[in-house]
Amino acid sequence: MTVSASAFVKTENASKYLQQLCKHGSHNLAVIFDAPRGRVVCPKDARGASWPGDAVTTFTANDEGLECRIDATAAEQLEGLEGAVARHLDRFAFREAPLTFDWRAA
């Protein structure tokens, strides 16, 4: 089972934040990124968890903002990643924080 959500975050610094998020995640997660796109795989057993499968977060930057999408294997895993993405983005975007996240089922 896959549960998904996406949020569009308005910011003029979408590519910058995408790259910061991905560089931060690359210390202990599987990450692929360039200026307009990023993909982060969160393992099913991260931080002692035991989810049915890995979750994947994708980021797409454009001139208006950053599209964040999470594909998870459990509702609780999705909810936790929504919070983690928002906290990390707000940390990197401290001059603009708090950013607005309107998570919607995808």
All heavy atoms as an XYZ file, in Angstrom:
810
protein
N       0.844     -1.180      0.000
C       0.000      0.000      0.000
C       0.892      1.248      0.000
O       1.858      1.321      0.741
C      -0.884      0.002      1.247
C      -1.720      1.252      1.365
S      -2.805      1.221      2.795
C      -1.879      2.229      3.919
N       0.532      2.185     -0.826
C       1.251      3.456     -0.850
C       0.284      4.568     -0.488
O      -0.826      4.615     -1.004
C       1.853      3.735     -2.237
O       2.760      2.695     -2.553
C       2.580      5.050     -2.262
N       0.709      5.435      0.415
C      -0.035      6.640      0.752
C       0.850      7.812      0.376
O       2.060      7.786      0.608
C      -0.439      6.695      2.242
C      -1.515      5.678      2.540
C       0.742      6.479      3.156
N       0.248      8.813     -0.240
C       1.032      9.930     -0.767
C       0.403     11.261     -0.409
O      -0.819     11.365     -0.255
C       1.122      9.824     -2.297
O       1.679      8.590     -2.678
N       1.254     12.254     -0.311
C       0.794     13.626     -0.080
C       1.770     14.560     -0.773
O       2.939     14.245     -0.967
C       0.733     13.940      1.414
N       1.249     15.731     -1.153
C       2.122     16.745     -1.742
C       1.724     18.108     -1.212
O       0.589     18.323     -0.780
C       2.060     16.710     -3.273
O       0.765     17.038     -3.714
N       2.685     19.005     -1.232
C       2.465     20.384     -0.803
C       3.298     21.286     -1.701
O       4.440     20.954     -2.037
C       2.863     20.579      0.657
N       2.729     22.418     -2.077
C       3.467     23.414     -2.838
C       3.791     24.561     -1.891
O       2.897     25.132     -1.268
C       2.661     23.920     -4.034
C       3.450     24.868     -4.893
C       4.400     24.375     -5.772
C       3.274     26.233     -4.794
C       5.156     25.234     -6.556
C       4.020     27.104     -5.564
C       4.960     26.606     -6.449
N       5.074     24.866     -1.759
C       5.533     25.902     -0.839
C       6.006     27.092     -1.659
O       6.960     26.980     -2.434
C       6.686     25.376      0.043
C       7.158     26.446      0.999
C       6.257     24.119      0.770
N       5.339     28.214     -1.496
C       5.729     29.415     -2.240
C       7.010     30.009     -1.669
O       7.091     30.282     -0.472
C       4.612     30.456     -2.211
C       3.412     30.041     -3.008
C       2.380     31.159     -3.070
C       1.206     30.699     -3.895
N       0.269     31.779     -4.168
N       7.990     30.176     -2.535
C       9.263     30.790     -2.151
C      10.037     31.129     -3.415
O       9.936     30.416     -4.410
C      10.119     29.876     -1.246
O      11.366     30.517     -0.993
C      10.362     28.528     -1.878
N      10.784     32.183     -3.370
C      11.640     32.556     -4.499
C      12.968     31.802     -4.461
O      13.772     31.912     -5.377
C      11.896     34.064     -4.484
C      10.653     34.887     -4.751
C      10.907     36.382     -4.687
O      12.079     36.791     -4.507
O       9.926     37.131     -4.811
N      13.201     31.041     -3.398
C      14.472     30.339     -3.207
C      14.312     28.821     -3.277
O      15.051     28.089     -2.624
C      15.069     30.731     -1.851
C      15.357     32.203     -1.778
O      16.144     32.718     -2.556
N      14.701     32.891     -0.860
N      13.375     28.342     -4.079
C      13.051     26.920     -4.112
C      14.258     26.048     -4.447
O      14.522     25.047     -3.778
C      11.917     26.665     -5.104
N      15.000     26.394     -5.470
C      16.147     25.578     -5.869
C      17.212     25.557     -4.769
O      17.790     24.511     -4.472
C      16.743     26.079     -7.179
O      17.855     25.297     -7.541
N      17.439     26.694     -4.168
C      18.424     26.773     -3.083
C      18.023     25.852     -1.921
O      18.844     25.078     -1.425
C      18.517     28.220     -2.592
C      19.388     28.411     -1.379
C      19.343     29.852     -0.898
C      20.062     30.032      0.412
N      19.970     31.404      0.914
N      16.758     25.901     -1.514
C      16.301     25.089     -0.402
C      16.296     23.606     -0.766
O      16.649     22.764      0.054
C      14.924     25.526      0.068
C      14.871     26.936      0.571
C      13.714     27.692      0.478
C      15.987     27.549      1.146
C      13.662     28.996      0.936
C      15.942     28.858      1.610
C      14.769     29.579      1.502
O      14.708     30.871      1.948
N      15.911     23.281     -2.000
C      15.939     21.904     -2.466
C      17.350     21.344     -2.330
O      17.546     20.249     -1.798
C      15.466     21.845     -3.922
C      15.499     20.507     -4.650
C      14.488     20.527     -5.782
C      16.856     20.177     -5.215
N      18.326     22.092     -2.792
C      19.708     21.630     -2.736
C      20.197     21.497     -1.294
O      20.910     20.541     -0.950
C      20.600     22.568     -3.539
C      20.303     22.475     -5.040
C      21.110     23.455     -5.849
O      22.326     23.311     -5.931
N      20.441     24.450     -6.427
N      19.812     22.426     -0.421
C      20.201     22.326      0.985
C      19.583     21.090      1.639
O      20.257     20.373      2.383
C      19.779     23.584      1.754
C      20.636     24.790      1.438
C      20.144     26.022      2.195
O      19.017     26.469      1.991
N      20.995     26.540      3.058
N      18.289     20.857      1.365
C      17.620     19.676      1.920
C      18.311     18.391      1.473
O      18.566     17.500      2.281
C      16.161     19.631      1.442
C      15.138     20.425      2.217
C      13.831     20.482      1.438
C      14.908     19.783      3.574
N      18.600     18.314      0.194
C      19.202     17.102     -0.352
C      20.633     16.906      0.148
O      21.023     15.786      0.476
C      19.134     17.115     -1.873
S      17.430     16.900     -2.491
N      21.406     17.967      0.225
C      22.765     17.842      0.753
C      22.724     17.392      2.213
O      23.522     16.556      2.644
C      23.518     19.164      0.629
C      23.959     19.468     -0.782
C      24.640     20.813     -0.866
C      24.928     21.184     -2.312
N      25.463     22.548     -2.439
N      21.792     17.940      2.968
C      21.639     17.564      4.370
C      21.287     16.078      4.481
O      21.871     15.344      5.287
C      20.560     18.427      5.025
C      20.288     18.089      6.440
N      21.153     18.408      7.460
C      19.244     17.444      7.029
C      20.654     17.983      8.619
N      19.501     17.388      8.372
N      20.343     15.631      3.675
C      19.920     14.236      3.707
C      20.969     13.266      3.214
O      20.988     12.095      3.608
N      21.864     13.740      2.353
C      22.843     12.837      1.743
C      23.865     12.297      2.742
O      24.592     11.366      2.421
C      23.566     13.538      0.586
O      24.424     14.552      1.056
N      23.892     12.828      3.953
C      24.822     12.336      4.965
C      24.464     10.925      5.430
O      25.342     10.163      5.824
C      24.884     13.287      6.163
C      25.406     14.635      5.815
N      26.703     14.861      5.437
C      24.783     15.834      5.749
C      26.874     16.149      5.170
N      25.724     16.750      5.347
N      23.155     10.597      5.381
C      22.770      9.262      5.849
C      21.614      8.636      5.072
O      21.097      7.602      5.477
C      22.442      9.292      7.344
C      21.339     10.262      7.678
O      20.844     10.973      6.823
N      20.946     10.288      8.934
N      21.208      9.248      3.954
C      20.115      8.715      3.138
C      20.550      8.633      1.681
O      21.499      9.304      1.278
C      18.876      9.627      3.248
C      18.318      9.855      4.655
C      17.259     10.943      4.624
C      17.752      8.559      5.213
N      19.833      7.842      0.900
C      20.094      7.767     -0.543
C      19.447      8.979     -1.206
O      18.232      9.165     -1.127
C      19.521      6.478     -1.112
N      20.272      9.817     -1.839
C      19.795     11.088     -2.391
C      20.338     11.274     -3.811
O      21.510     10.982     -4.073
C      20.270     12.277     -1.516
C      19.863     13.606     -2.115
C      19.737     12.143     -0.101
N      19.477     11.776     -4.683
C      19.870     12.184     -6.035
C      19.264     13.563     -6.233
O      18.075     13.766     -5.951
C      19.304     11.233     -7.103
C      19.838      9.819     -6.902
C      19.626     11.738     -8.501
C      19.147      8.781     -7.775
N      20.070     14.521     -6.721
C      19.491     15.843     -6.949
C      20.324     16.653     -7.922
O      21.502     16.399     -8.141
C      19.325     16.617     -5.636
C      20.607     17.116     -5.030
C      21.021     18.421     -5.234
C      21.401     16.289     -4.250
C      22.204     18.888     -4.673
C      22.575     16.742     -3.686
C      22.980     18.050     -3.900
N      19.649     17.644     -8.497
C      20.282     18.719     -9.258
C      19.506     19.979     -8.902
O      18.698     19.951     -7.971
C      20.325     18.407    -10.771
C      18.951     18.134    -11.370
O      17.920     18.498    -10.762
O      18.900     17.561    -12.467
N      19.715     21.068     -9.613
C      19.089     22.335     -9.218
C      17.553     22.293     -9.224
O      16.927     22.816     -8.304
C      19.592     23.468    -10.107
N      16.890     21.685    -10.218
C      15.428     21.724    -10.212
C      14.733     20.530     -9.550
O      13.532     20.596     -9.279
C      15.065     21.785    -11.691
C      16.168     21.071    -12.385
C      17.410     21.336    -11.544
N      15.451     19.422     -9.292
C      14.794     18.217     -8.786
C      15.643     17.502     -7.750
O      16.859     17.485     -7.852
C      14.561     17.230     -9.931
C      13.388     17.552    -10.788
C      13.235     16.522    -11.906
N      12.927     17.186    -13.152
C      13.812     17.722    -13.996
N      15.083     17.660    -13.742
N      13.420     18.323    -15.089
N      14.937     16.875     -6.806
C      15.635     16.059     -5.825
C      14.796     14.866     -5.431
O      13.564     14.912     -5.474
N      15.471     13.790     -5.033
C      14.802     12.563     -4.602
C      15.556     12.013     -3.401
O      16.774     11.815     -3.458
C      14.808     11.542     -5.729
C      14.127     10.238     -5.406
C      14.142      9.339     -6.659
N      13.343      8.157     -6.467
C      13.823      6.998     -6.018
N      15.102      6.882     -5.705
N      13.028      5.969     -5.878
N      14.826     11.781     -2.315
C      15.410     11.275     -1.077
C      14.662     10.003     -0.684
O      13.433     10.016     -0.583
C      15.300     12.314      0.067
C      15.891     11.771      1.352
C      15.958     13.629     -0.333
N      15.403      8.922     -0.461
C      14.805      7.660     -0.019
C      15.015      7.529      1.480
O      16.151      7.578      1.964
C      15.423      6.458     -0.761
C      14.830      5.159     -0.233
C      15.211      6.585     -2.266
N      13.924      7.379      2.191
C      13.972      7.204      3.647
C      13.743      5.716      3.937
O      12.653      5.193      3.689
C      12.888      8.037      4.317
S      13.044      9.791      3.953
N      14.745      5.009      4.444
C      14.634      3.564      4.662
C      13.532      3.191      5.643
O      13.240      3.935      6.585
C      15.999      3.165      5.229
C      16.889      4.330      5.022
C      16.034      5.536      4.864
N      12.959      2.024      5.420
C      11.861      1.553      6.262
C      12.268      1.370      7.719
O      11.432      1.400      8.607
C      11.286      0.256      5.702
C      12.240     -0.913      5.716
C      11.599     -2.129      5.077
C      12.516     -3.334      5.114
N      11.842     -4.483      4.508
N      13.575      1.227      7.971
C      14.035      1.008      9.342
C      14.789      2.218      9.911
O      15.505      2.105     10.894
C      14.916     -0.230      9.415
C      16.121     -0.154      8.486
O      16.256      0.829      7.718
O      16.933     -1.100      8.520
N      14.599      3.388      9.293
C      15.282      4.598      9.766
C      14.886      4.920     11.204
O      13.725      4.830     11.579
C      14.959      5.780      8.859
N      15.884      5.278     11.980
C      15.677      5.683     13.379
C      14.903      4.645     14.182
O      14.048      4.978     14.997
C      14.994      7.040     13.449
C      15.829      8.143     12.838
C      15.142      9.488     12.966
N      15.936     10.507     12.355
C      16.558     11.466     13.031
N      16.458     11.539     14.314
N      17.274     12.364     12.395
N      15.180      3.370     13.906
C      14.560      2.292     14.669
C      13.138      1.959     14.265
O      12.476      1.158     14.924
N      12.645      2.548     13.190
C      11.279      2.292     12.735
C      11.185      0.909     12.093
O      12.201      0.260     11.821
C      10.851      3.356     11.729
N       9.980      0.485     11.845
C       9.747     -0.796     11.178
C       8.551     -0.649     10.246
O       7.502     -1.248     10.456
C       9.491     -1.885     12.227
O       9.313     -3.124     11.575
N       8.714      0.193      9.221
C       7.640      0.427      8.262
C       7.608     -0.705      7.241
O       8.610     -1.412      7.057
C       7.836      1.767      7.560
C       7.900      2.928      8.494
C       8.973      3.740      8.723
C       6.872      3.417      9.352
N       8.671      4.685      9.669
C       7.382      4.510     10.070
C       5.564      3.022      9.594
C       6.625      5.217     11.002
C       4.804      3.729     10.519
C       5.336      4.810     11.216
N       6.476     -0.882      6.543
C       6.397     -1.941      5.522
C       7.416     -1.774      4.390
O       7.856     -2.751      3.803
C       4.973     -1.826      4.979
C       4.198     -1.128      6.061
C       5.176     -0.226      6.739
N       7.787     -0.540      4.083
C       8.741     -0.296      3.001
C       9.356      1.080      3.110
O       9.004      1.875      3.989
N      10.295      1.359      2.210
C      10.939      2.671      2.164
C       9.951      3.745      1.723
O       9.002      3.463      0.989
C      12.107      2.660      1.179
C      13.217      1.707      1.578
O      13.254      1.275      2.748
O      14.052      1.405      0.700
N      10.194      4.961      2.127
C       9.415      6.111      1.663
C      10.312      6.929      0.734
O      11.534      6.947      0.895
C       8.961      6.965      2.839
N       9.689      7.600     -0.220
C      10.430      8.428     -1.164
C       9.854      9.834     -1.134
O       8.642     10.026     -1.244
C      10.345      7.856     -2.601
C      11.062      8.769     -3.581
C      10.923      6.449     -2.651
N      10.733     10.801     -0.957
C      10.343     12.211     -0.999
C      10.968     12.821     -2.235
O      12.165     12.665     -2.477
C      10.833     12.953      0.254
O      10.310     12.286      1.407
C      10.354     14.391      0.269
N      10.153     13.508     -3.031
C      10.665     14.177     -4.228
C      10.377     15.665     -4.126
O       9.355     16.086     -3.575
C      10.034     13.607     -5.520
O       8.619     13.651     -5.421
C      10.475     12.177     -5.755
N      11.302     16.436     -4.637
C      11.200     17.892     -4.623
C      11.385     18.394     -6.049
O      12.265     17.925     -6.765
C      12.291     18.506     -3.736
C      12.272     18.009     -2.322
C      13.168     17.038     -1.901
C      11.352     18.504     -1.404
C      13.164     16.562     -0.600
C      11.333     18.034     -0.096
C      12.239     17.069      0.303
N      10.552     19.356     -6.432
C      10.668     19.977     -7.750
C      10.579     21.485     -7.559
O       9.586     21.991     -7.026
C       9.544     19.503     -8.689
O       9.544     18.068     -8.726
C       9.750     20.044    -10.095
N      11.623     22.190     -7.983
C      11.681     23.646     -7.822
C      11.306     24.335     -9.125
O      11.646     23.864    -10.209
C      13.091     24.062     -7.415
N      10.597     25.454     -9.000
C      10.359     26.336    -10.140
C      10.420     27.777     -9.638
O      10.725     28.017     -8.476
C       9.044     26.002    -10.860
C       7.811     26.210    -10.008
O       7.725     27.147     -9.220
N       6.833     25.334    -10.141
N      10.131     28.720    -10.500
C      10.254     30.134    -10.131
C       9.274     30.571     -9.049
O       9.487     31.593     -8.398
C      10.063     31.021    -11.362
C      11.194     30.878    -12.358
O      12.291     30.434    -11.951
O      10.996     31.210    -13.536
N       8.198     29.820     -8.858
C       7.175     30.204     -7.887
C       7.317     29.511     -6.542
O       6.778     29.976     -5.544
C       5.790     29.945     -8.471
C       5.504     30.798     -9.691
C       4.173     30.471    -10.312
O       3.335     29.810     -9.653
O       3.947     30.874    -11.458
N       8.014     28.373     -6.526
C       8.133     27.674     -5.259
C       8.636     26.260     -5.401
O       9.196     25.878     -6.428
N       8.405     25.483     -4.354
C       8.927     24.124     -4.249
C       7.776     23.143     -4.054
O       6.998     23.268     -3.102
C       9.892     24.032     -3.059
C      10.602     22.704     -2.839
C      11.497     22.358     -4.024
C      11.418     22.766     -1.552
N       7.677     22.188     -4.964
C       6.703     21.107     -4.841
C       7.359     19.983     -4.056
O       8.456     19.513     -4.406
C       6.289     20.601     -6.219
C       5.287     19.477     -6.187
C       3.881     19.919     -5.802
O       3.518     21.078     -6.085
O       3.155     19.108     -5.209
N       6.714     19.570     -2.972
C       7.211     18.490     -2.131
C       6.206     17.342     -2.206
O       5.016     17.554     -1.993
C       7.319     18.933     -0.677
S       8.288     20.422     -0.410
N       6.677     16.152     -2.510
C       5.805     14.981     -2.573
C       6.431     13.857     -1.766
O       7.630     13.608     -1.863
C       5.596     14.531     -4.009
C       4.706     13.294     -4.105
C       4.585     12.777     -5.513
N       3.929     11.485     -5.512
C       2.658     11.286     -5.848
N       1.910     12.297     -6.243
N       2.132     10.066     -5.817
N       5.584     13.190     -0.991
C       6.026     12.049     -0.192
C       5.185     10.841     -0.574
O       3.951     10.914     -0.593
C       5.872     12.328      1.316
C       6.665     13.577      1.718
C       6.307     11.113      2.134
C       6.343     14.074      3.108
N       5.852      9.747     -0.877
C       5.202      8.463     -1.119
C       5.682      7.522     -0.019
O       6.874      7.183      0.038
C       5.576      7.916     -2.501
C       5.055      8.807     -3.623
O       3.831      8.971     -3.714
O       5.883      9.341     -4.381
N       4.765      7.132      0.856
C       5.105      6.322      2.026
C       4.332      5.006      1.997
O       3.451      4.808      1.155
C       4.798      7.111      3.303
N       4.650      4.133      2.942
C       3.992      2.834      2.997
C       3.016      2.696      4.157
O       2.407      1.642      4.324
C       5.048      1.711      3.071
O       5.860      1.908      4.226
C       5.920      1.702      1.822
N       2.868      3.746      4.954
C       1.917      3.749      6.072
C       1.549      5.197      6.377
O       2.355      6.103      6.188
C       2.528      3.088      7.307
N       0.335      5.397      6.855
C      -0.140      6.753      7.149
C       0.744      7.438      8.190
O       1.045      8.626      8.068
C      -1.593      6.708      7.628
N       1.187      6.691      9.198
C       2.020      7.277     10.247
C       3.403      7.659      9.708
O       3.989      8.653     10.128
C       2.170      6.309     11.419
C       0.872      6.012     12.140
C       0.038      4.907     11.465
O       0.494      4.323     10.445
O      -1.078      4.642     11.942
N       3.931      6.863      8.799
C       5.203      7.171      8.159
C       5.071      8.462      7.351
O       5.929      9.346      7.424
C       5.610      6.002      7.253
C       6.949      6.153      6.558
C       7.197      5.007      5.574
O       6.263      4.454      4.989
N       8.457      4.655      5.395
N       3.980      8.588      6.607
C       3.712      9.795      5.818
C       3.620     11.014      6.725
O       4.262     12.045      6.473
C       2.416      9.621      5.022
C       1.951     10.819      4.212
C       2.907     11.106      3.069
C       0.545     10.571      3.667
N       2.863     10.905      7.795
C       2.685     12.024      8.725
C       4.020     12.459      9.332
O       4.311     13.654      9.436
C       1.709     11.621      9.831
C       1.373     12.733     10.792
C       0.388     12.268     11.844
O      -0.615     11.626     11.491
O       0.634     12.563     13.031
N       4.835     11.501      9.720
C       6.145     11.829     10.286
C       7.041     12.545      9.288
O       7.740     13.500      9.638
N       7.014     12.101      8.033
C       7.841     12.735      7.011
C       7.328     14.118      6.636
O       8.124     15.013      6.338
C       7.956     11.830      5.789
C       8.837     10.602      6.025
C       8.714      9.614      4.876
C      10.287     11.020      6.230
N       6.017     14.314      6.665
C       5.482     15.664      6.430
C       6.064     16.631      7.452
O       6.511     17.723      7.102
C       3.951     15.659      6.522
C       3.247     15.007      5.369
C       1.748     14.871      5.589
O       1.253     15.141      6.707
O       1.068     14.472      4.636
N       6.067     16.229      8.706
C       6.628     17.077      9.760
C       8.120     17.292      9.596
O       8.620     18.406      9.774
N       8.848     16.231      9.232
C      10.295     16.353      9.059
C      10.645     17.288      7.906
O      11.538     18.135      8.034
C      10.914     14.974      8.826
N       9.937     17.164      6.790
C      10.192     18.044      5.641
C       9.919     19.492      6.033
O      10.720     20.391      5.760
C       9.351     17.627      4.415
C       9.372     18.696      3.334
C       9.855     16.296      3.859
N       8.789     19.743      6.687
C       8.438     21.112      7.087
C       9.467     21.694      8.057
O       9.894     22.842      7.896
C       7.036     21.132      7.703
N       9.881     20.922      9.054
C      10.866     21.413     10.028
C      12.197     21.741      9.356
O      12.796     22.784      9.626
C      11.093     20.388     11.139
C      10.005     20.325     12.175
C      10.383     19.464     13.365
N      10.827     18.117     13.014
C      10.012     17.091     12.768
N       8.701     17.262     12.821
N      10.501     15.891     12.480
N      12.665     20.854      8.490
C      13.946     21.084      7.827
C      13.869     22.276      6.870
O      14.782     23.099      6.833
C      14.408     19.824      7.090
C      14.996     18.802      7.995
N      14.227     17.882      8.664
C      16.276     18.560      8.352
C      15.015     17.120      9.405
N      16.268     17.507      9.235
N      12.797     22.365      6.117
C      12.669     23.509      5.204
C      12.610     24.818      5.977
O      13.230     25.806      5.578
C      11.425     23.368      4.331
C      11.651     22.838      2.937
C      10.342     22.647      2.205
C      12.574     23.720      2.144
N      11.853     24.846      7.061
C      11.780     26.071      7.872
C      13.153     26.429      8.439
O      13.502     27.599      8.544
C      10.760     25.926      8.999
C       9.344     26.253      8.560
O       9.161     26.840      7.471
O       8.415     25.928      9.321
N      13.953     25.446      8.789
C      15.289     25.705      9.305
C      16.165     26.347      8.216
O      16.879     27.310      8.471
C      15.924     24.407      9.796
C      17.224     24.644     10.538
C      17.831     23.362     11.106
N      16.865     22.517     11.779
C      16.870     21.178     11.701
N      17.770     20.557     11.001
N      15.972     20.492     12.356
N      16.107     25.813      7.005
C      16.920     26.361      5.919
C      16.372     27.697      5.426
O      17.119     28.532      4.940
C      17.016     25.375      4.755
C      17.751     24.118      5.122
C      17.189     22.879      4.889
C      19.005     24.168      5.720
C      17.867     21.715      5.227
C      19.690     23.012      6.067
C      19.118     21.779      5.823
N      15.067     27.900      5.562
C      14.424     29.132      5.094
C      14.123     30.058      6.262
O      13.093     30.718      6.293
C      13.137     28.773      4.339
N      15.031     30.132      7.216
C      14.755     30.868      8.461
C      14.364     32.320      8.222
O      13.623     32.894      9.011
C      15.928     30.765      9.438
C      17.205     31.383      8.943
C      17.508     32.699      9.236
C      18.099     30.644      8.172
C      18.691     33.273      8.782
C      19.279     31.206      7.718
C      19.577     32.531      8.011
N      14.831     32.923      7.138
C      14.455     34.314      6.855
C      12.998     34.431      6.415
O      12.407     35.494      6.524
C      15.371     34.910      5.785
C      16.774     35.164      6.274
C      17.643     35.825      5.199
N      18.984     36.053      5.678
C      19.993     35.199      5.564
N      19.808     34.042      4.964
N      21.182     35.486      6.040
N      12.448     33.345      5.893
C      11.066     33.327      5.416
C      10.138     32.545      6.344
O       8.927     32.596      6.180
C      10.982     32.652      4.039
C      11.710     33.350      2.936
C      11.557     32.589      1.629
O      10.426     32.495      1.129
O      12.578     32.075      1.128
N      10.693     31.786      7.255
C       9.900     30.874      8.083
C       8.932     31.633      8.985
O       9.203     32.772      9.355
C      10.829     30.008      8.917
N       7.831     31.006      9.327
C       7.451     29.663      8.912
C       6.822     29.677      7.509
O       6.017     30.544      7.201
C       6.432     29.224      9.957
C       5.773     30.499     10.391
C       6.861     31.563     10.289
N       7.212     28.711      6.703
C       6.633     28.552      5.378
C       5.265     27.870      5.524
O       4.992     27.213      6.529
C       7.546     27.705      4.493
C       8.926     28.303      4.208
C       9.808     27.271      3.506
C       8.803     29.558      3.358
N       4.432     28.032      4.508
C       3.094     27.443      4.548
C       3.089     26.121      3.803
O       3.457     26.065      2.632
C       2.074     28.404      3.901
O       2.090     29.636      4.620
C       0.678     27.812      3.931
N       2.691     25.059      4.503
C       2.559     23.731      3.926
C       1.102     23.340      3.953
O       0.503     23.262      5.021
C       3.363     22.700      4.723
C       4.845     22.873      4.600
C       5.511     23.791      5.398
C       5.559     22.131      3.693
C       6.876     23.963      5.289
C       6.931     22.289      3.573
C       7.581     23.208      4.365
N       0.527     23.100      2.810
C      -0.856     22.647      2.714
C      -0.821     21.233      2.128
O      -1.002     21.041      0.926
C      -1.660     23.604      1.819
C      -3.128     23.252      1.780
O      -3.568     22.453      2.637
O      -3.829     23.746      0.891
N      -0.505     20.247      2.979
C      -0.373     18.875      2.519
C      -1.709     18.355      2.039
O      -2.714     18.498      2.731
C       0.166     17.983      3.629
C       1.573     18.274      4.010
C       1.998     18.942      5.126
C       2.756     17.915      3.285
N       3.371     19.018      5.135
C       3.860     18.393      4.018
C       2.989     17.238      2.085
C       5.174     18.210      3.592
C       4.293     17.060      1.662
C       5.373     17.536      2.399
N      -1.714     17.758      0.870
C      -2.932     17.178      0.286
C      -2.621     15.777     -0.211
O      -1.523     15.522     -0.686
C      -3.412     18.019     -0.886
C      -3.795     19.426     -0.460
C      -4.155     20.275     -1.670
N      -4.408     21.639     -1.258
C      -5.610     22.148     -1.104
N      -6.662     21.400     -1.339
N      -5.776     23.390     -0.729
N      -3.617     14.910     -0.099
C      -3.446     13.556     -0.619
C      -3.108     13.618     -2.101
O      -3.696     14.415     -2.849
C      -4.711     12.743     -0.408
N      -2.132     12.837     -2.507
C      -1.710     12.848     -3.909
C      -2.101     11.560     -4.601
O      -2.358     10.569     -4.009
C      -0.199     13.040     -3.989
